[in-house]
Amino acid sequence: MFSKSRFISFLVPVLLAGTCVILFFIVLNGASTSSGLAHLYWLQANTSSIKNAPYSTSRWTYYELCGVENGSNHDCGNSTAGYPISPADNFGRSNVPSDFNNHQNLYYHLSKVAYAFHILALLFSLLAFFSSFGIICKPSGILTKFFGASLLLATVFSIIASVCITVVTVRVRNAFQSSGLSASVGANLMALTWTSLFILMLTVALCIISLCYMRHERKVNQSKNDYKTKKQKQNSGKSGSDLDRMQPISGYKRLMTMRNQLAPKRKTQERATQKIPQAKEPVVKPDNTDVLVEETEKVNKPSRYSNSISSSQDWRISHQEPVFKKSVEKENAPSLAHLDHKKDSIAVPSPQDIQDLGDYTDQGIFARPSGAEDVILTESQYPSVIIARRSLKRPKIISIKEEASSKAAQKKVEKSKKDDENDRRVLGEK
């Protein structure tokens, strides 16, 4: 898409080129009687009653006084740069209207100032024109400042020149007409003067609009970049730890979502004020299983994860870790997917305890009963059961190689062994 500021940057040199051409015609009027400049003049007046006037009808230009023939400048006198539009200086003070003698210096200096400032306006217009091409080819801060300064100076000088030449021609015309002599202002040259000024002012306005639009674009782009950076930081902050970024099992995201939804923030407050219940004597199941569990009070709200056990009872995990009486060999390690629910009474946590579950890998959920090898519960085999460690504590991470190799992981393993020994010692005393 073609940018608006880019379009203006191409339009400015075109406008400046037109201004320079017009200013050339203004400055060179009267320098030649060729077809292109023969019809340009500032003032035409009847000077037949003035004795020292060389022509009955005279035309004033920037370089000389000319006669008129077939509507064109003819038989011009000696060329003088900045020829003044002042009859008292051109023809002498005799036989001229009194207003020319009374304001002789005003007419003289206004004419000279108008010529000088038109030259300066042309010069700075050329500088602005060439610098605008440089900005298009290779933008730079210095070149842009130079262009702006040149354009502003050209506009200011053109304003001064246009005002001065308009004032002097209109006042001289009115003085001739008040004395009964016909006089008229050169419409063509006056139109060129104000047209060049209008183009310069239009160019300045376009440059200001372009500058404001570019600043607006810069702010919009900056705000977009800041927004993208902020979103990236937020996303990177939500990415989680190295364990969370590991490739999970198929139901990992679903389990984590359920865990976050079912674990309200008040769980922390309840746990802070909750008293640890006193341990009761373990109840042995009538079928003499190897696992000792503890029956707790019924949960008012049925658990969505208790569909794998009997609906009449809700077996929850004890504050102590379940104990296997017999040490299971590695090759005979029990798979939780094959345990008989009625016989072995798998401990199922309620939804309120799900916040303290966790530590998943690409294989499943880890559980480490005392006296047994590590067992893995996979979602595909046993999706409705979640195994937790003792007393609502998070299970230990066992199978992460990076963590096992670190000193922190070794300390965790040693602490876990000490806890297991203490549990066995306490249970043995009981």
N, C-alpha and C positions, 0 to 999 in steps of 0.2 A: 504493500500500500504506500502510495506517494504521500509523504508527510507534508503537512501544511507549512511548516517552517522551511522545509526544503523547497517548496514551490515559491515561497516569498524570496528565498535566497537567489533563485534564478530570475525572479521578476525585477528585483532591485537594479541589477546592471542594465536591464533594458530601459527602465525609467531614467536612470542616470545618463545613458547614452542619448536619449531624446533631449534631456535637459542641456547637455553639452552642445548638441547641434543648435538648439535654439539660442543659447548664449553666444555661440559663434556668430550667428546672424545679427544679434543685437550689438555686439562689440564692433563688428565690421561694417555696420551701416554707414554709408557715406565714403568708405574707403575706395569704392569703385562704382562706376556707373553701368556695370554689367546687368544683364537681364535679371539675375537673381537678387540684386541689391538695389536696383534702380527705383523700386517702389517703396523703399523703406525710408522714413523720415520721422522726426519727432514732432515738428510743428511746421505748418504752412500758413503764411500771412501775406496780406497785401501791403507792400512797402513802396508803392508808387509815389506816395507823398513825402517820403524821406529822401532828401537830396543825395546823401552819401550811399544809398542802397544801390548795388549794382543791378538788381533785378526788380521788375515790377511786382513779381510774385516770388517770394523767397521761401526756401525750405532749409530747416536746420537739421543737421545730422551730428554724429559724434566726431566727425573729422573736418567738415567744411560746410560752407553755405552754398547752396545750389539753386539754380533756376529751374523752371518747369517747362517741359516740352512734351506734348502728347501724354501727359499724366506720369512722366518719369523724370527722374533727376537729370538735369542737363547743365552743361557749362559750369561745372563746380569750380570753386576757387582753390586757393592753396590749402593743402591738407595740413591740419594741426590736430594732434591727439587731444581729445577732450575739448572740442570746440564749444565754447560757452553759448548757452541760449540766453543771451543778454543783449538786446538791441543797442543799449547805451555803449557797450564795449564793441559791438560789431560795426555800428554806423556812426558812432560819436554821440555826444550828448545833445546836439542841436537837431531840431525838427523830429524828435521822438516823443512819444507820450511821456508825460511827467512821472508816471509810476515807474518807468524804467530808470529814470535818474534818481528817484527817491530810494529805490530798493536795488540799486545796481549791484552791490556786493552780495546780496542774497541770491539773486539770479546766477551770478557768476559762480559762487561757491557751491550752490546746489548742483549745477551742471557738472562741475569738476568732480564732486564727491560721487555723483551717480555713475560717471564713467569709471572712476577708480574702483568702486565697489563691484561694478559689473565685471571688471577684469579679475578681481579677487574671487568672485563667485564662480567664474569660469575655471580658474585655476584649481580651486578646492573641489569643484565638481569632477574635474578630470582625475584628481587624486583619489577621490572616493570611488570613481568608476573603476580604476585599475585595481585598487585594493579590494573591491568586491569580488573581482575575478580570483584574486589570491585567496580570499576566504573560501570560495567554492572549491578551489583545487586543493588547498592545504590549510584548514582552519587553525588559527593560533590566537592566543590571547592578545599579543602585541598588535597583530594585524587587525584584529577586530576593534581594538581601541582606536587605532589609527583611522580606520574607516569611519567609526562613529564620530570622531572629532572632525574629520574632513567634511563629512556630510552636514554636521551641525554648523560649522563655519560657513560652508557654501550657502546654506539656507539663511543664516543671519545676514550675510553680505548681500544676498539677493533681495532680502526684504528691505534693507537700507537703500539699495540702489533703486528699487522699484518705487519706493515712497518718494525719494528725492526727485527722480525724473518726472514722476507724475505731478508733483507739486509745482515744479518749475514750468512745465509745459502748460498746465492749466492756468496758472497765474499770468503767464505771458499772453496766452490766448485771450483771457478776460481783459487784460490791459489794452490789447489791440482793439477788441470789440467795444470797449468803453470809449475809445477815441474815434469810433466810427469806421474802423478798418476791419475788413473781413479776416478771420483767422480760424484755423481748425487744427485739431490734434491728429497726428498720424495714427489712424486706427490699427493698421497692420502691426506696426512696431510696438504699440502699446499692448496689443493683444499677446504678442510673443513674450513681452516682459512679464506679464502676470501669469501667463501659461507656464513659463519656466519656474516661477515661484510656486505655483500650485503643485507642479510635479515634484519639486524638491520637498515641499511640506508633506505630500502624499508618501514619498519615499521614507521620510522620517517616521511617519505614523505606522507604515508597514513594518519598519525595523523594530519599533517599540512593541507592536503586536507580536511579531516573531519572537522577540526576546522574552516577552511574558509567556508565550505559549511554550517555548523551550524550557523555561523554568518550571512551568506547570507539569510538563512531561517528565522532567527530571524528578520532581517531587513524587509524582505518581509511580514512576519506576522504583524510586527509593522506598516508597511505602510497600510496594509489592515485594521487593527484595527482603525488606524487614519482616514482612508477614511470612514469606517462605522460610526465612532463617528461623523465625520463632516456631513455626510448625515443625521444622526439622529438629530443633532442640527438644520440643515436646515429644516428638516421636522417638527420638533417641533416648529421652528420659524414661519413656514407657517400655522400652525394649526389654528391660529386666536384666537379671544376672546371666552369667554364662550358662547356668543350669537351665534357666528358662528358655534360652535361645537354642538349646539342643533340639534335635529332631525328636518330637514326642511321639507317643503312640497315637493311634487314630482317635481315641476318645479323650485325649489329654485336655484339649481346649474345652470340651463339654464338661468334664469333671471340674476343671478350674472355675468355669462359669457358675456351675451349681454350688461350688464351695463358697464363692464370693457372695452369691445371692442368699444362701442359707445361714451365713455367719454374720449377724448384725453387729454393729459397733458396740452395742450394749453388752456383748459377750465379755469384753475386757472389764467393764465395771462389775458385772456379776461375779466374775472370777476373783476380782479383788476383794469383794465382800463375802464370798462364799466360804464356808468352813469346810474343811476336809472331813468327810464322814469317817467315823471310826470303823475299822475293818471288822467284819463279822467272821464268824467261823465259816470256813468254806463248806459248801454243800456238795456232796458227792452225788453225781447222777446215778440213778438206779442201775444203769446198764454197765457200771464199772469201767468207764472210759478212762483214757490216760490223761485227759485234760481236766483240770480243776477250775471251775468258773464260779462266779458269784451271782446270785439272782438279785436284782435290784427292783426298785419300785416301778410300777407301770408308768409309761409315759402317757400323759394326757392326750397328746396329739400323736397319732400313729406315724411311724417313720416310713418314709418313702423307700428306704433301703432295707426294710425288714420283710420283704416279700419272700425271701429265701428261707425263712425259718417259720416255726409255728406261730400262728396268729394269736394264740392265747397268752403268749409270754413274749417279753422283749428283753433279750439278753444283752447287756451292755458291758463294755470293757471295765475291768476293775481298776482301782487305783494302784494295784500291784500287777506286775506282769504275769500272765498265765505261765504256769510251770509244766513242762513235759517231764514226767517221771523218768522216762527212759531216754537215753541219748540215742539219737537216730543217726545212723551212718550216712555218709554223704550220698552213697548210691541209693539209699533207702529214704532220702529226705521226703517228707510228705508234701504233696502238691495240694494246695488249698482248693484247687478246682475239683479234686476227687474226694474230699472229705464228706462224710455223711452228716448232713445238717442236724438230723434228729439225734444221732449217736454222739457226735463230737461237739455239738453246741458251739458253733462258730460265734465269736463275739462280734456283734454288729453295733456300731455307734449310732446314736441318734443324730438327726440333722443339726442339732445345736452344737455338736462336737466336731462337725466337719471342718471347722476352721483350723483345727489342730492336726488334721491329717495332711498328708502331702508327701513330698520327695518322690517324684516319679522319674522314670528313665524311659528309654526307648523300648524296654521289655515289659514294664508293668510297675506294680506297687510293691515295695520291699517290706517284709516283716521279718523280725528276728526273734523268735521265741527262745527262752532260755533252754540250754541243753540241746538245741537242734541247729542244724545248718540253716543258712539263709533260704527262705522260700520266697517265691515271686508269685504274685497274684496278677494274672493277665486279664484284661477287660473282655477279650473274646471268649475266654473260658468261664469266667465267673464275674460278670459285670455288676452284679448288685451288692457285692460284699466289699467293704473297705476295712483293711486291717490297720490298727493304730498301735503305737507302742504304749507303754504304761502311763497312767495318771495324766491322760490328755496331752502327753508330750509328743513332739514331732519325732518320727522315726529317724534313726541315724542313717546318713548317706553312706552306703557301704561300697557300691560298685563303681564310683567315679574315680578313675585312675588318677586324674590330676589332683583331686583332693586327697586321695589316699597317700600320694607321694609327698604331700606337703606336711610340714610340722604340725599345723593346726589339726589336720585330719588324724595324725598319729595320737595327738593328745586326746581327741574325741574317742578314739578306739580304746585307749587305756582307761579313760574315765568310765566308758561303757562296761568294760570288763570288771572294774571295781564295783560298779553298781550291781552288776549281775551277781557277784560274789556276796555282796551285802544282802541282796534279796534272798539268796539261797541260805545264808546264815540265819537270817530272821525267820524264814519259813521252817528251817530245821529246828530252831529253838521252840517254835510253836508246836 
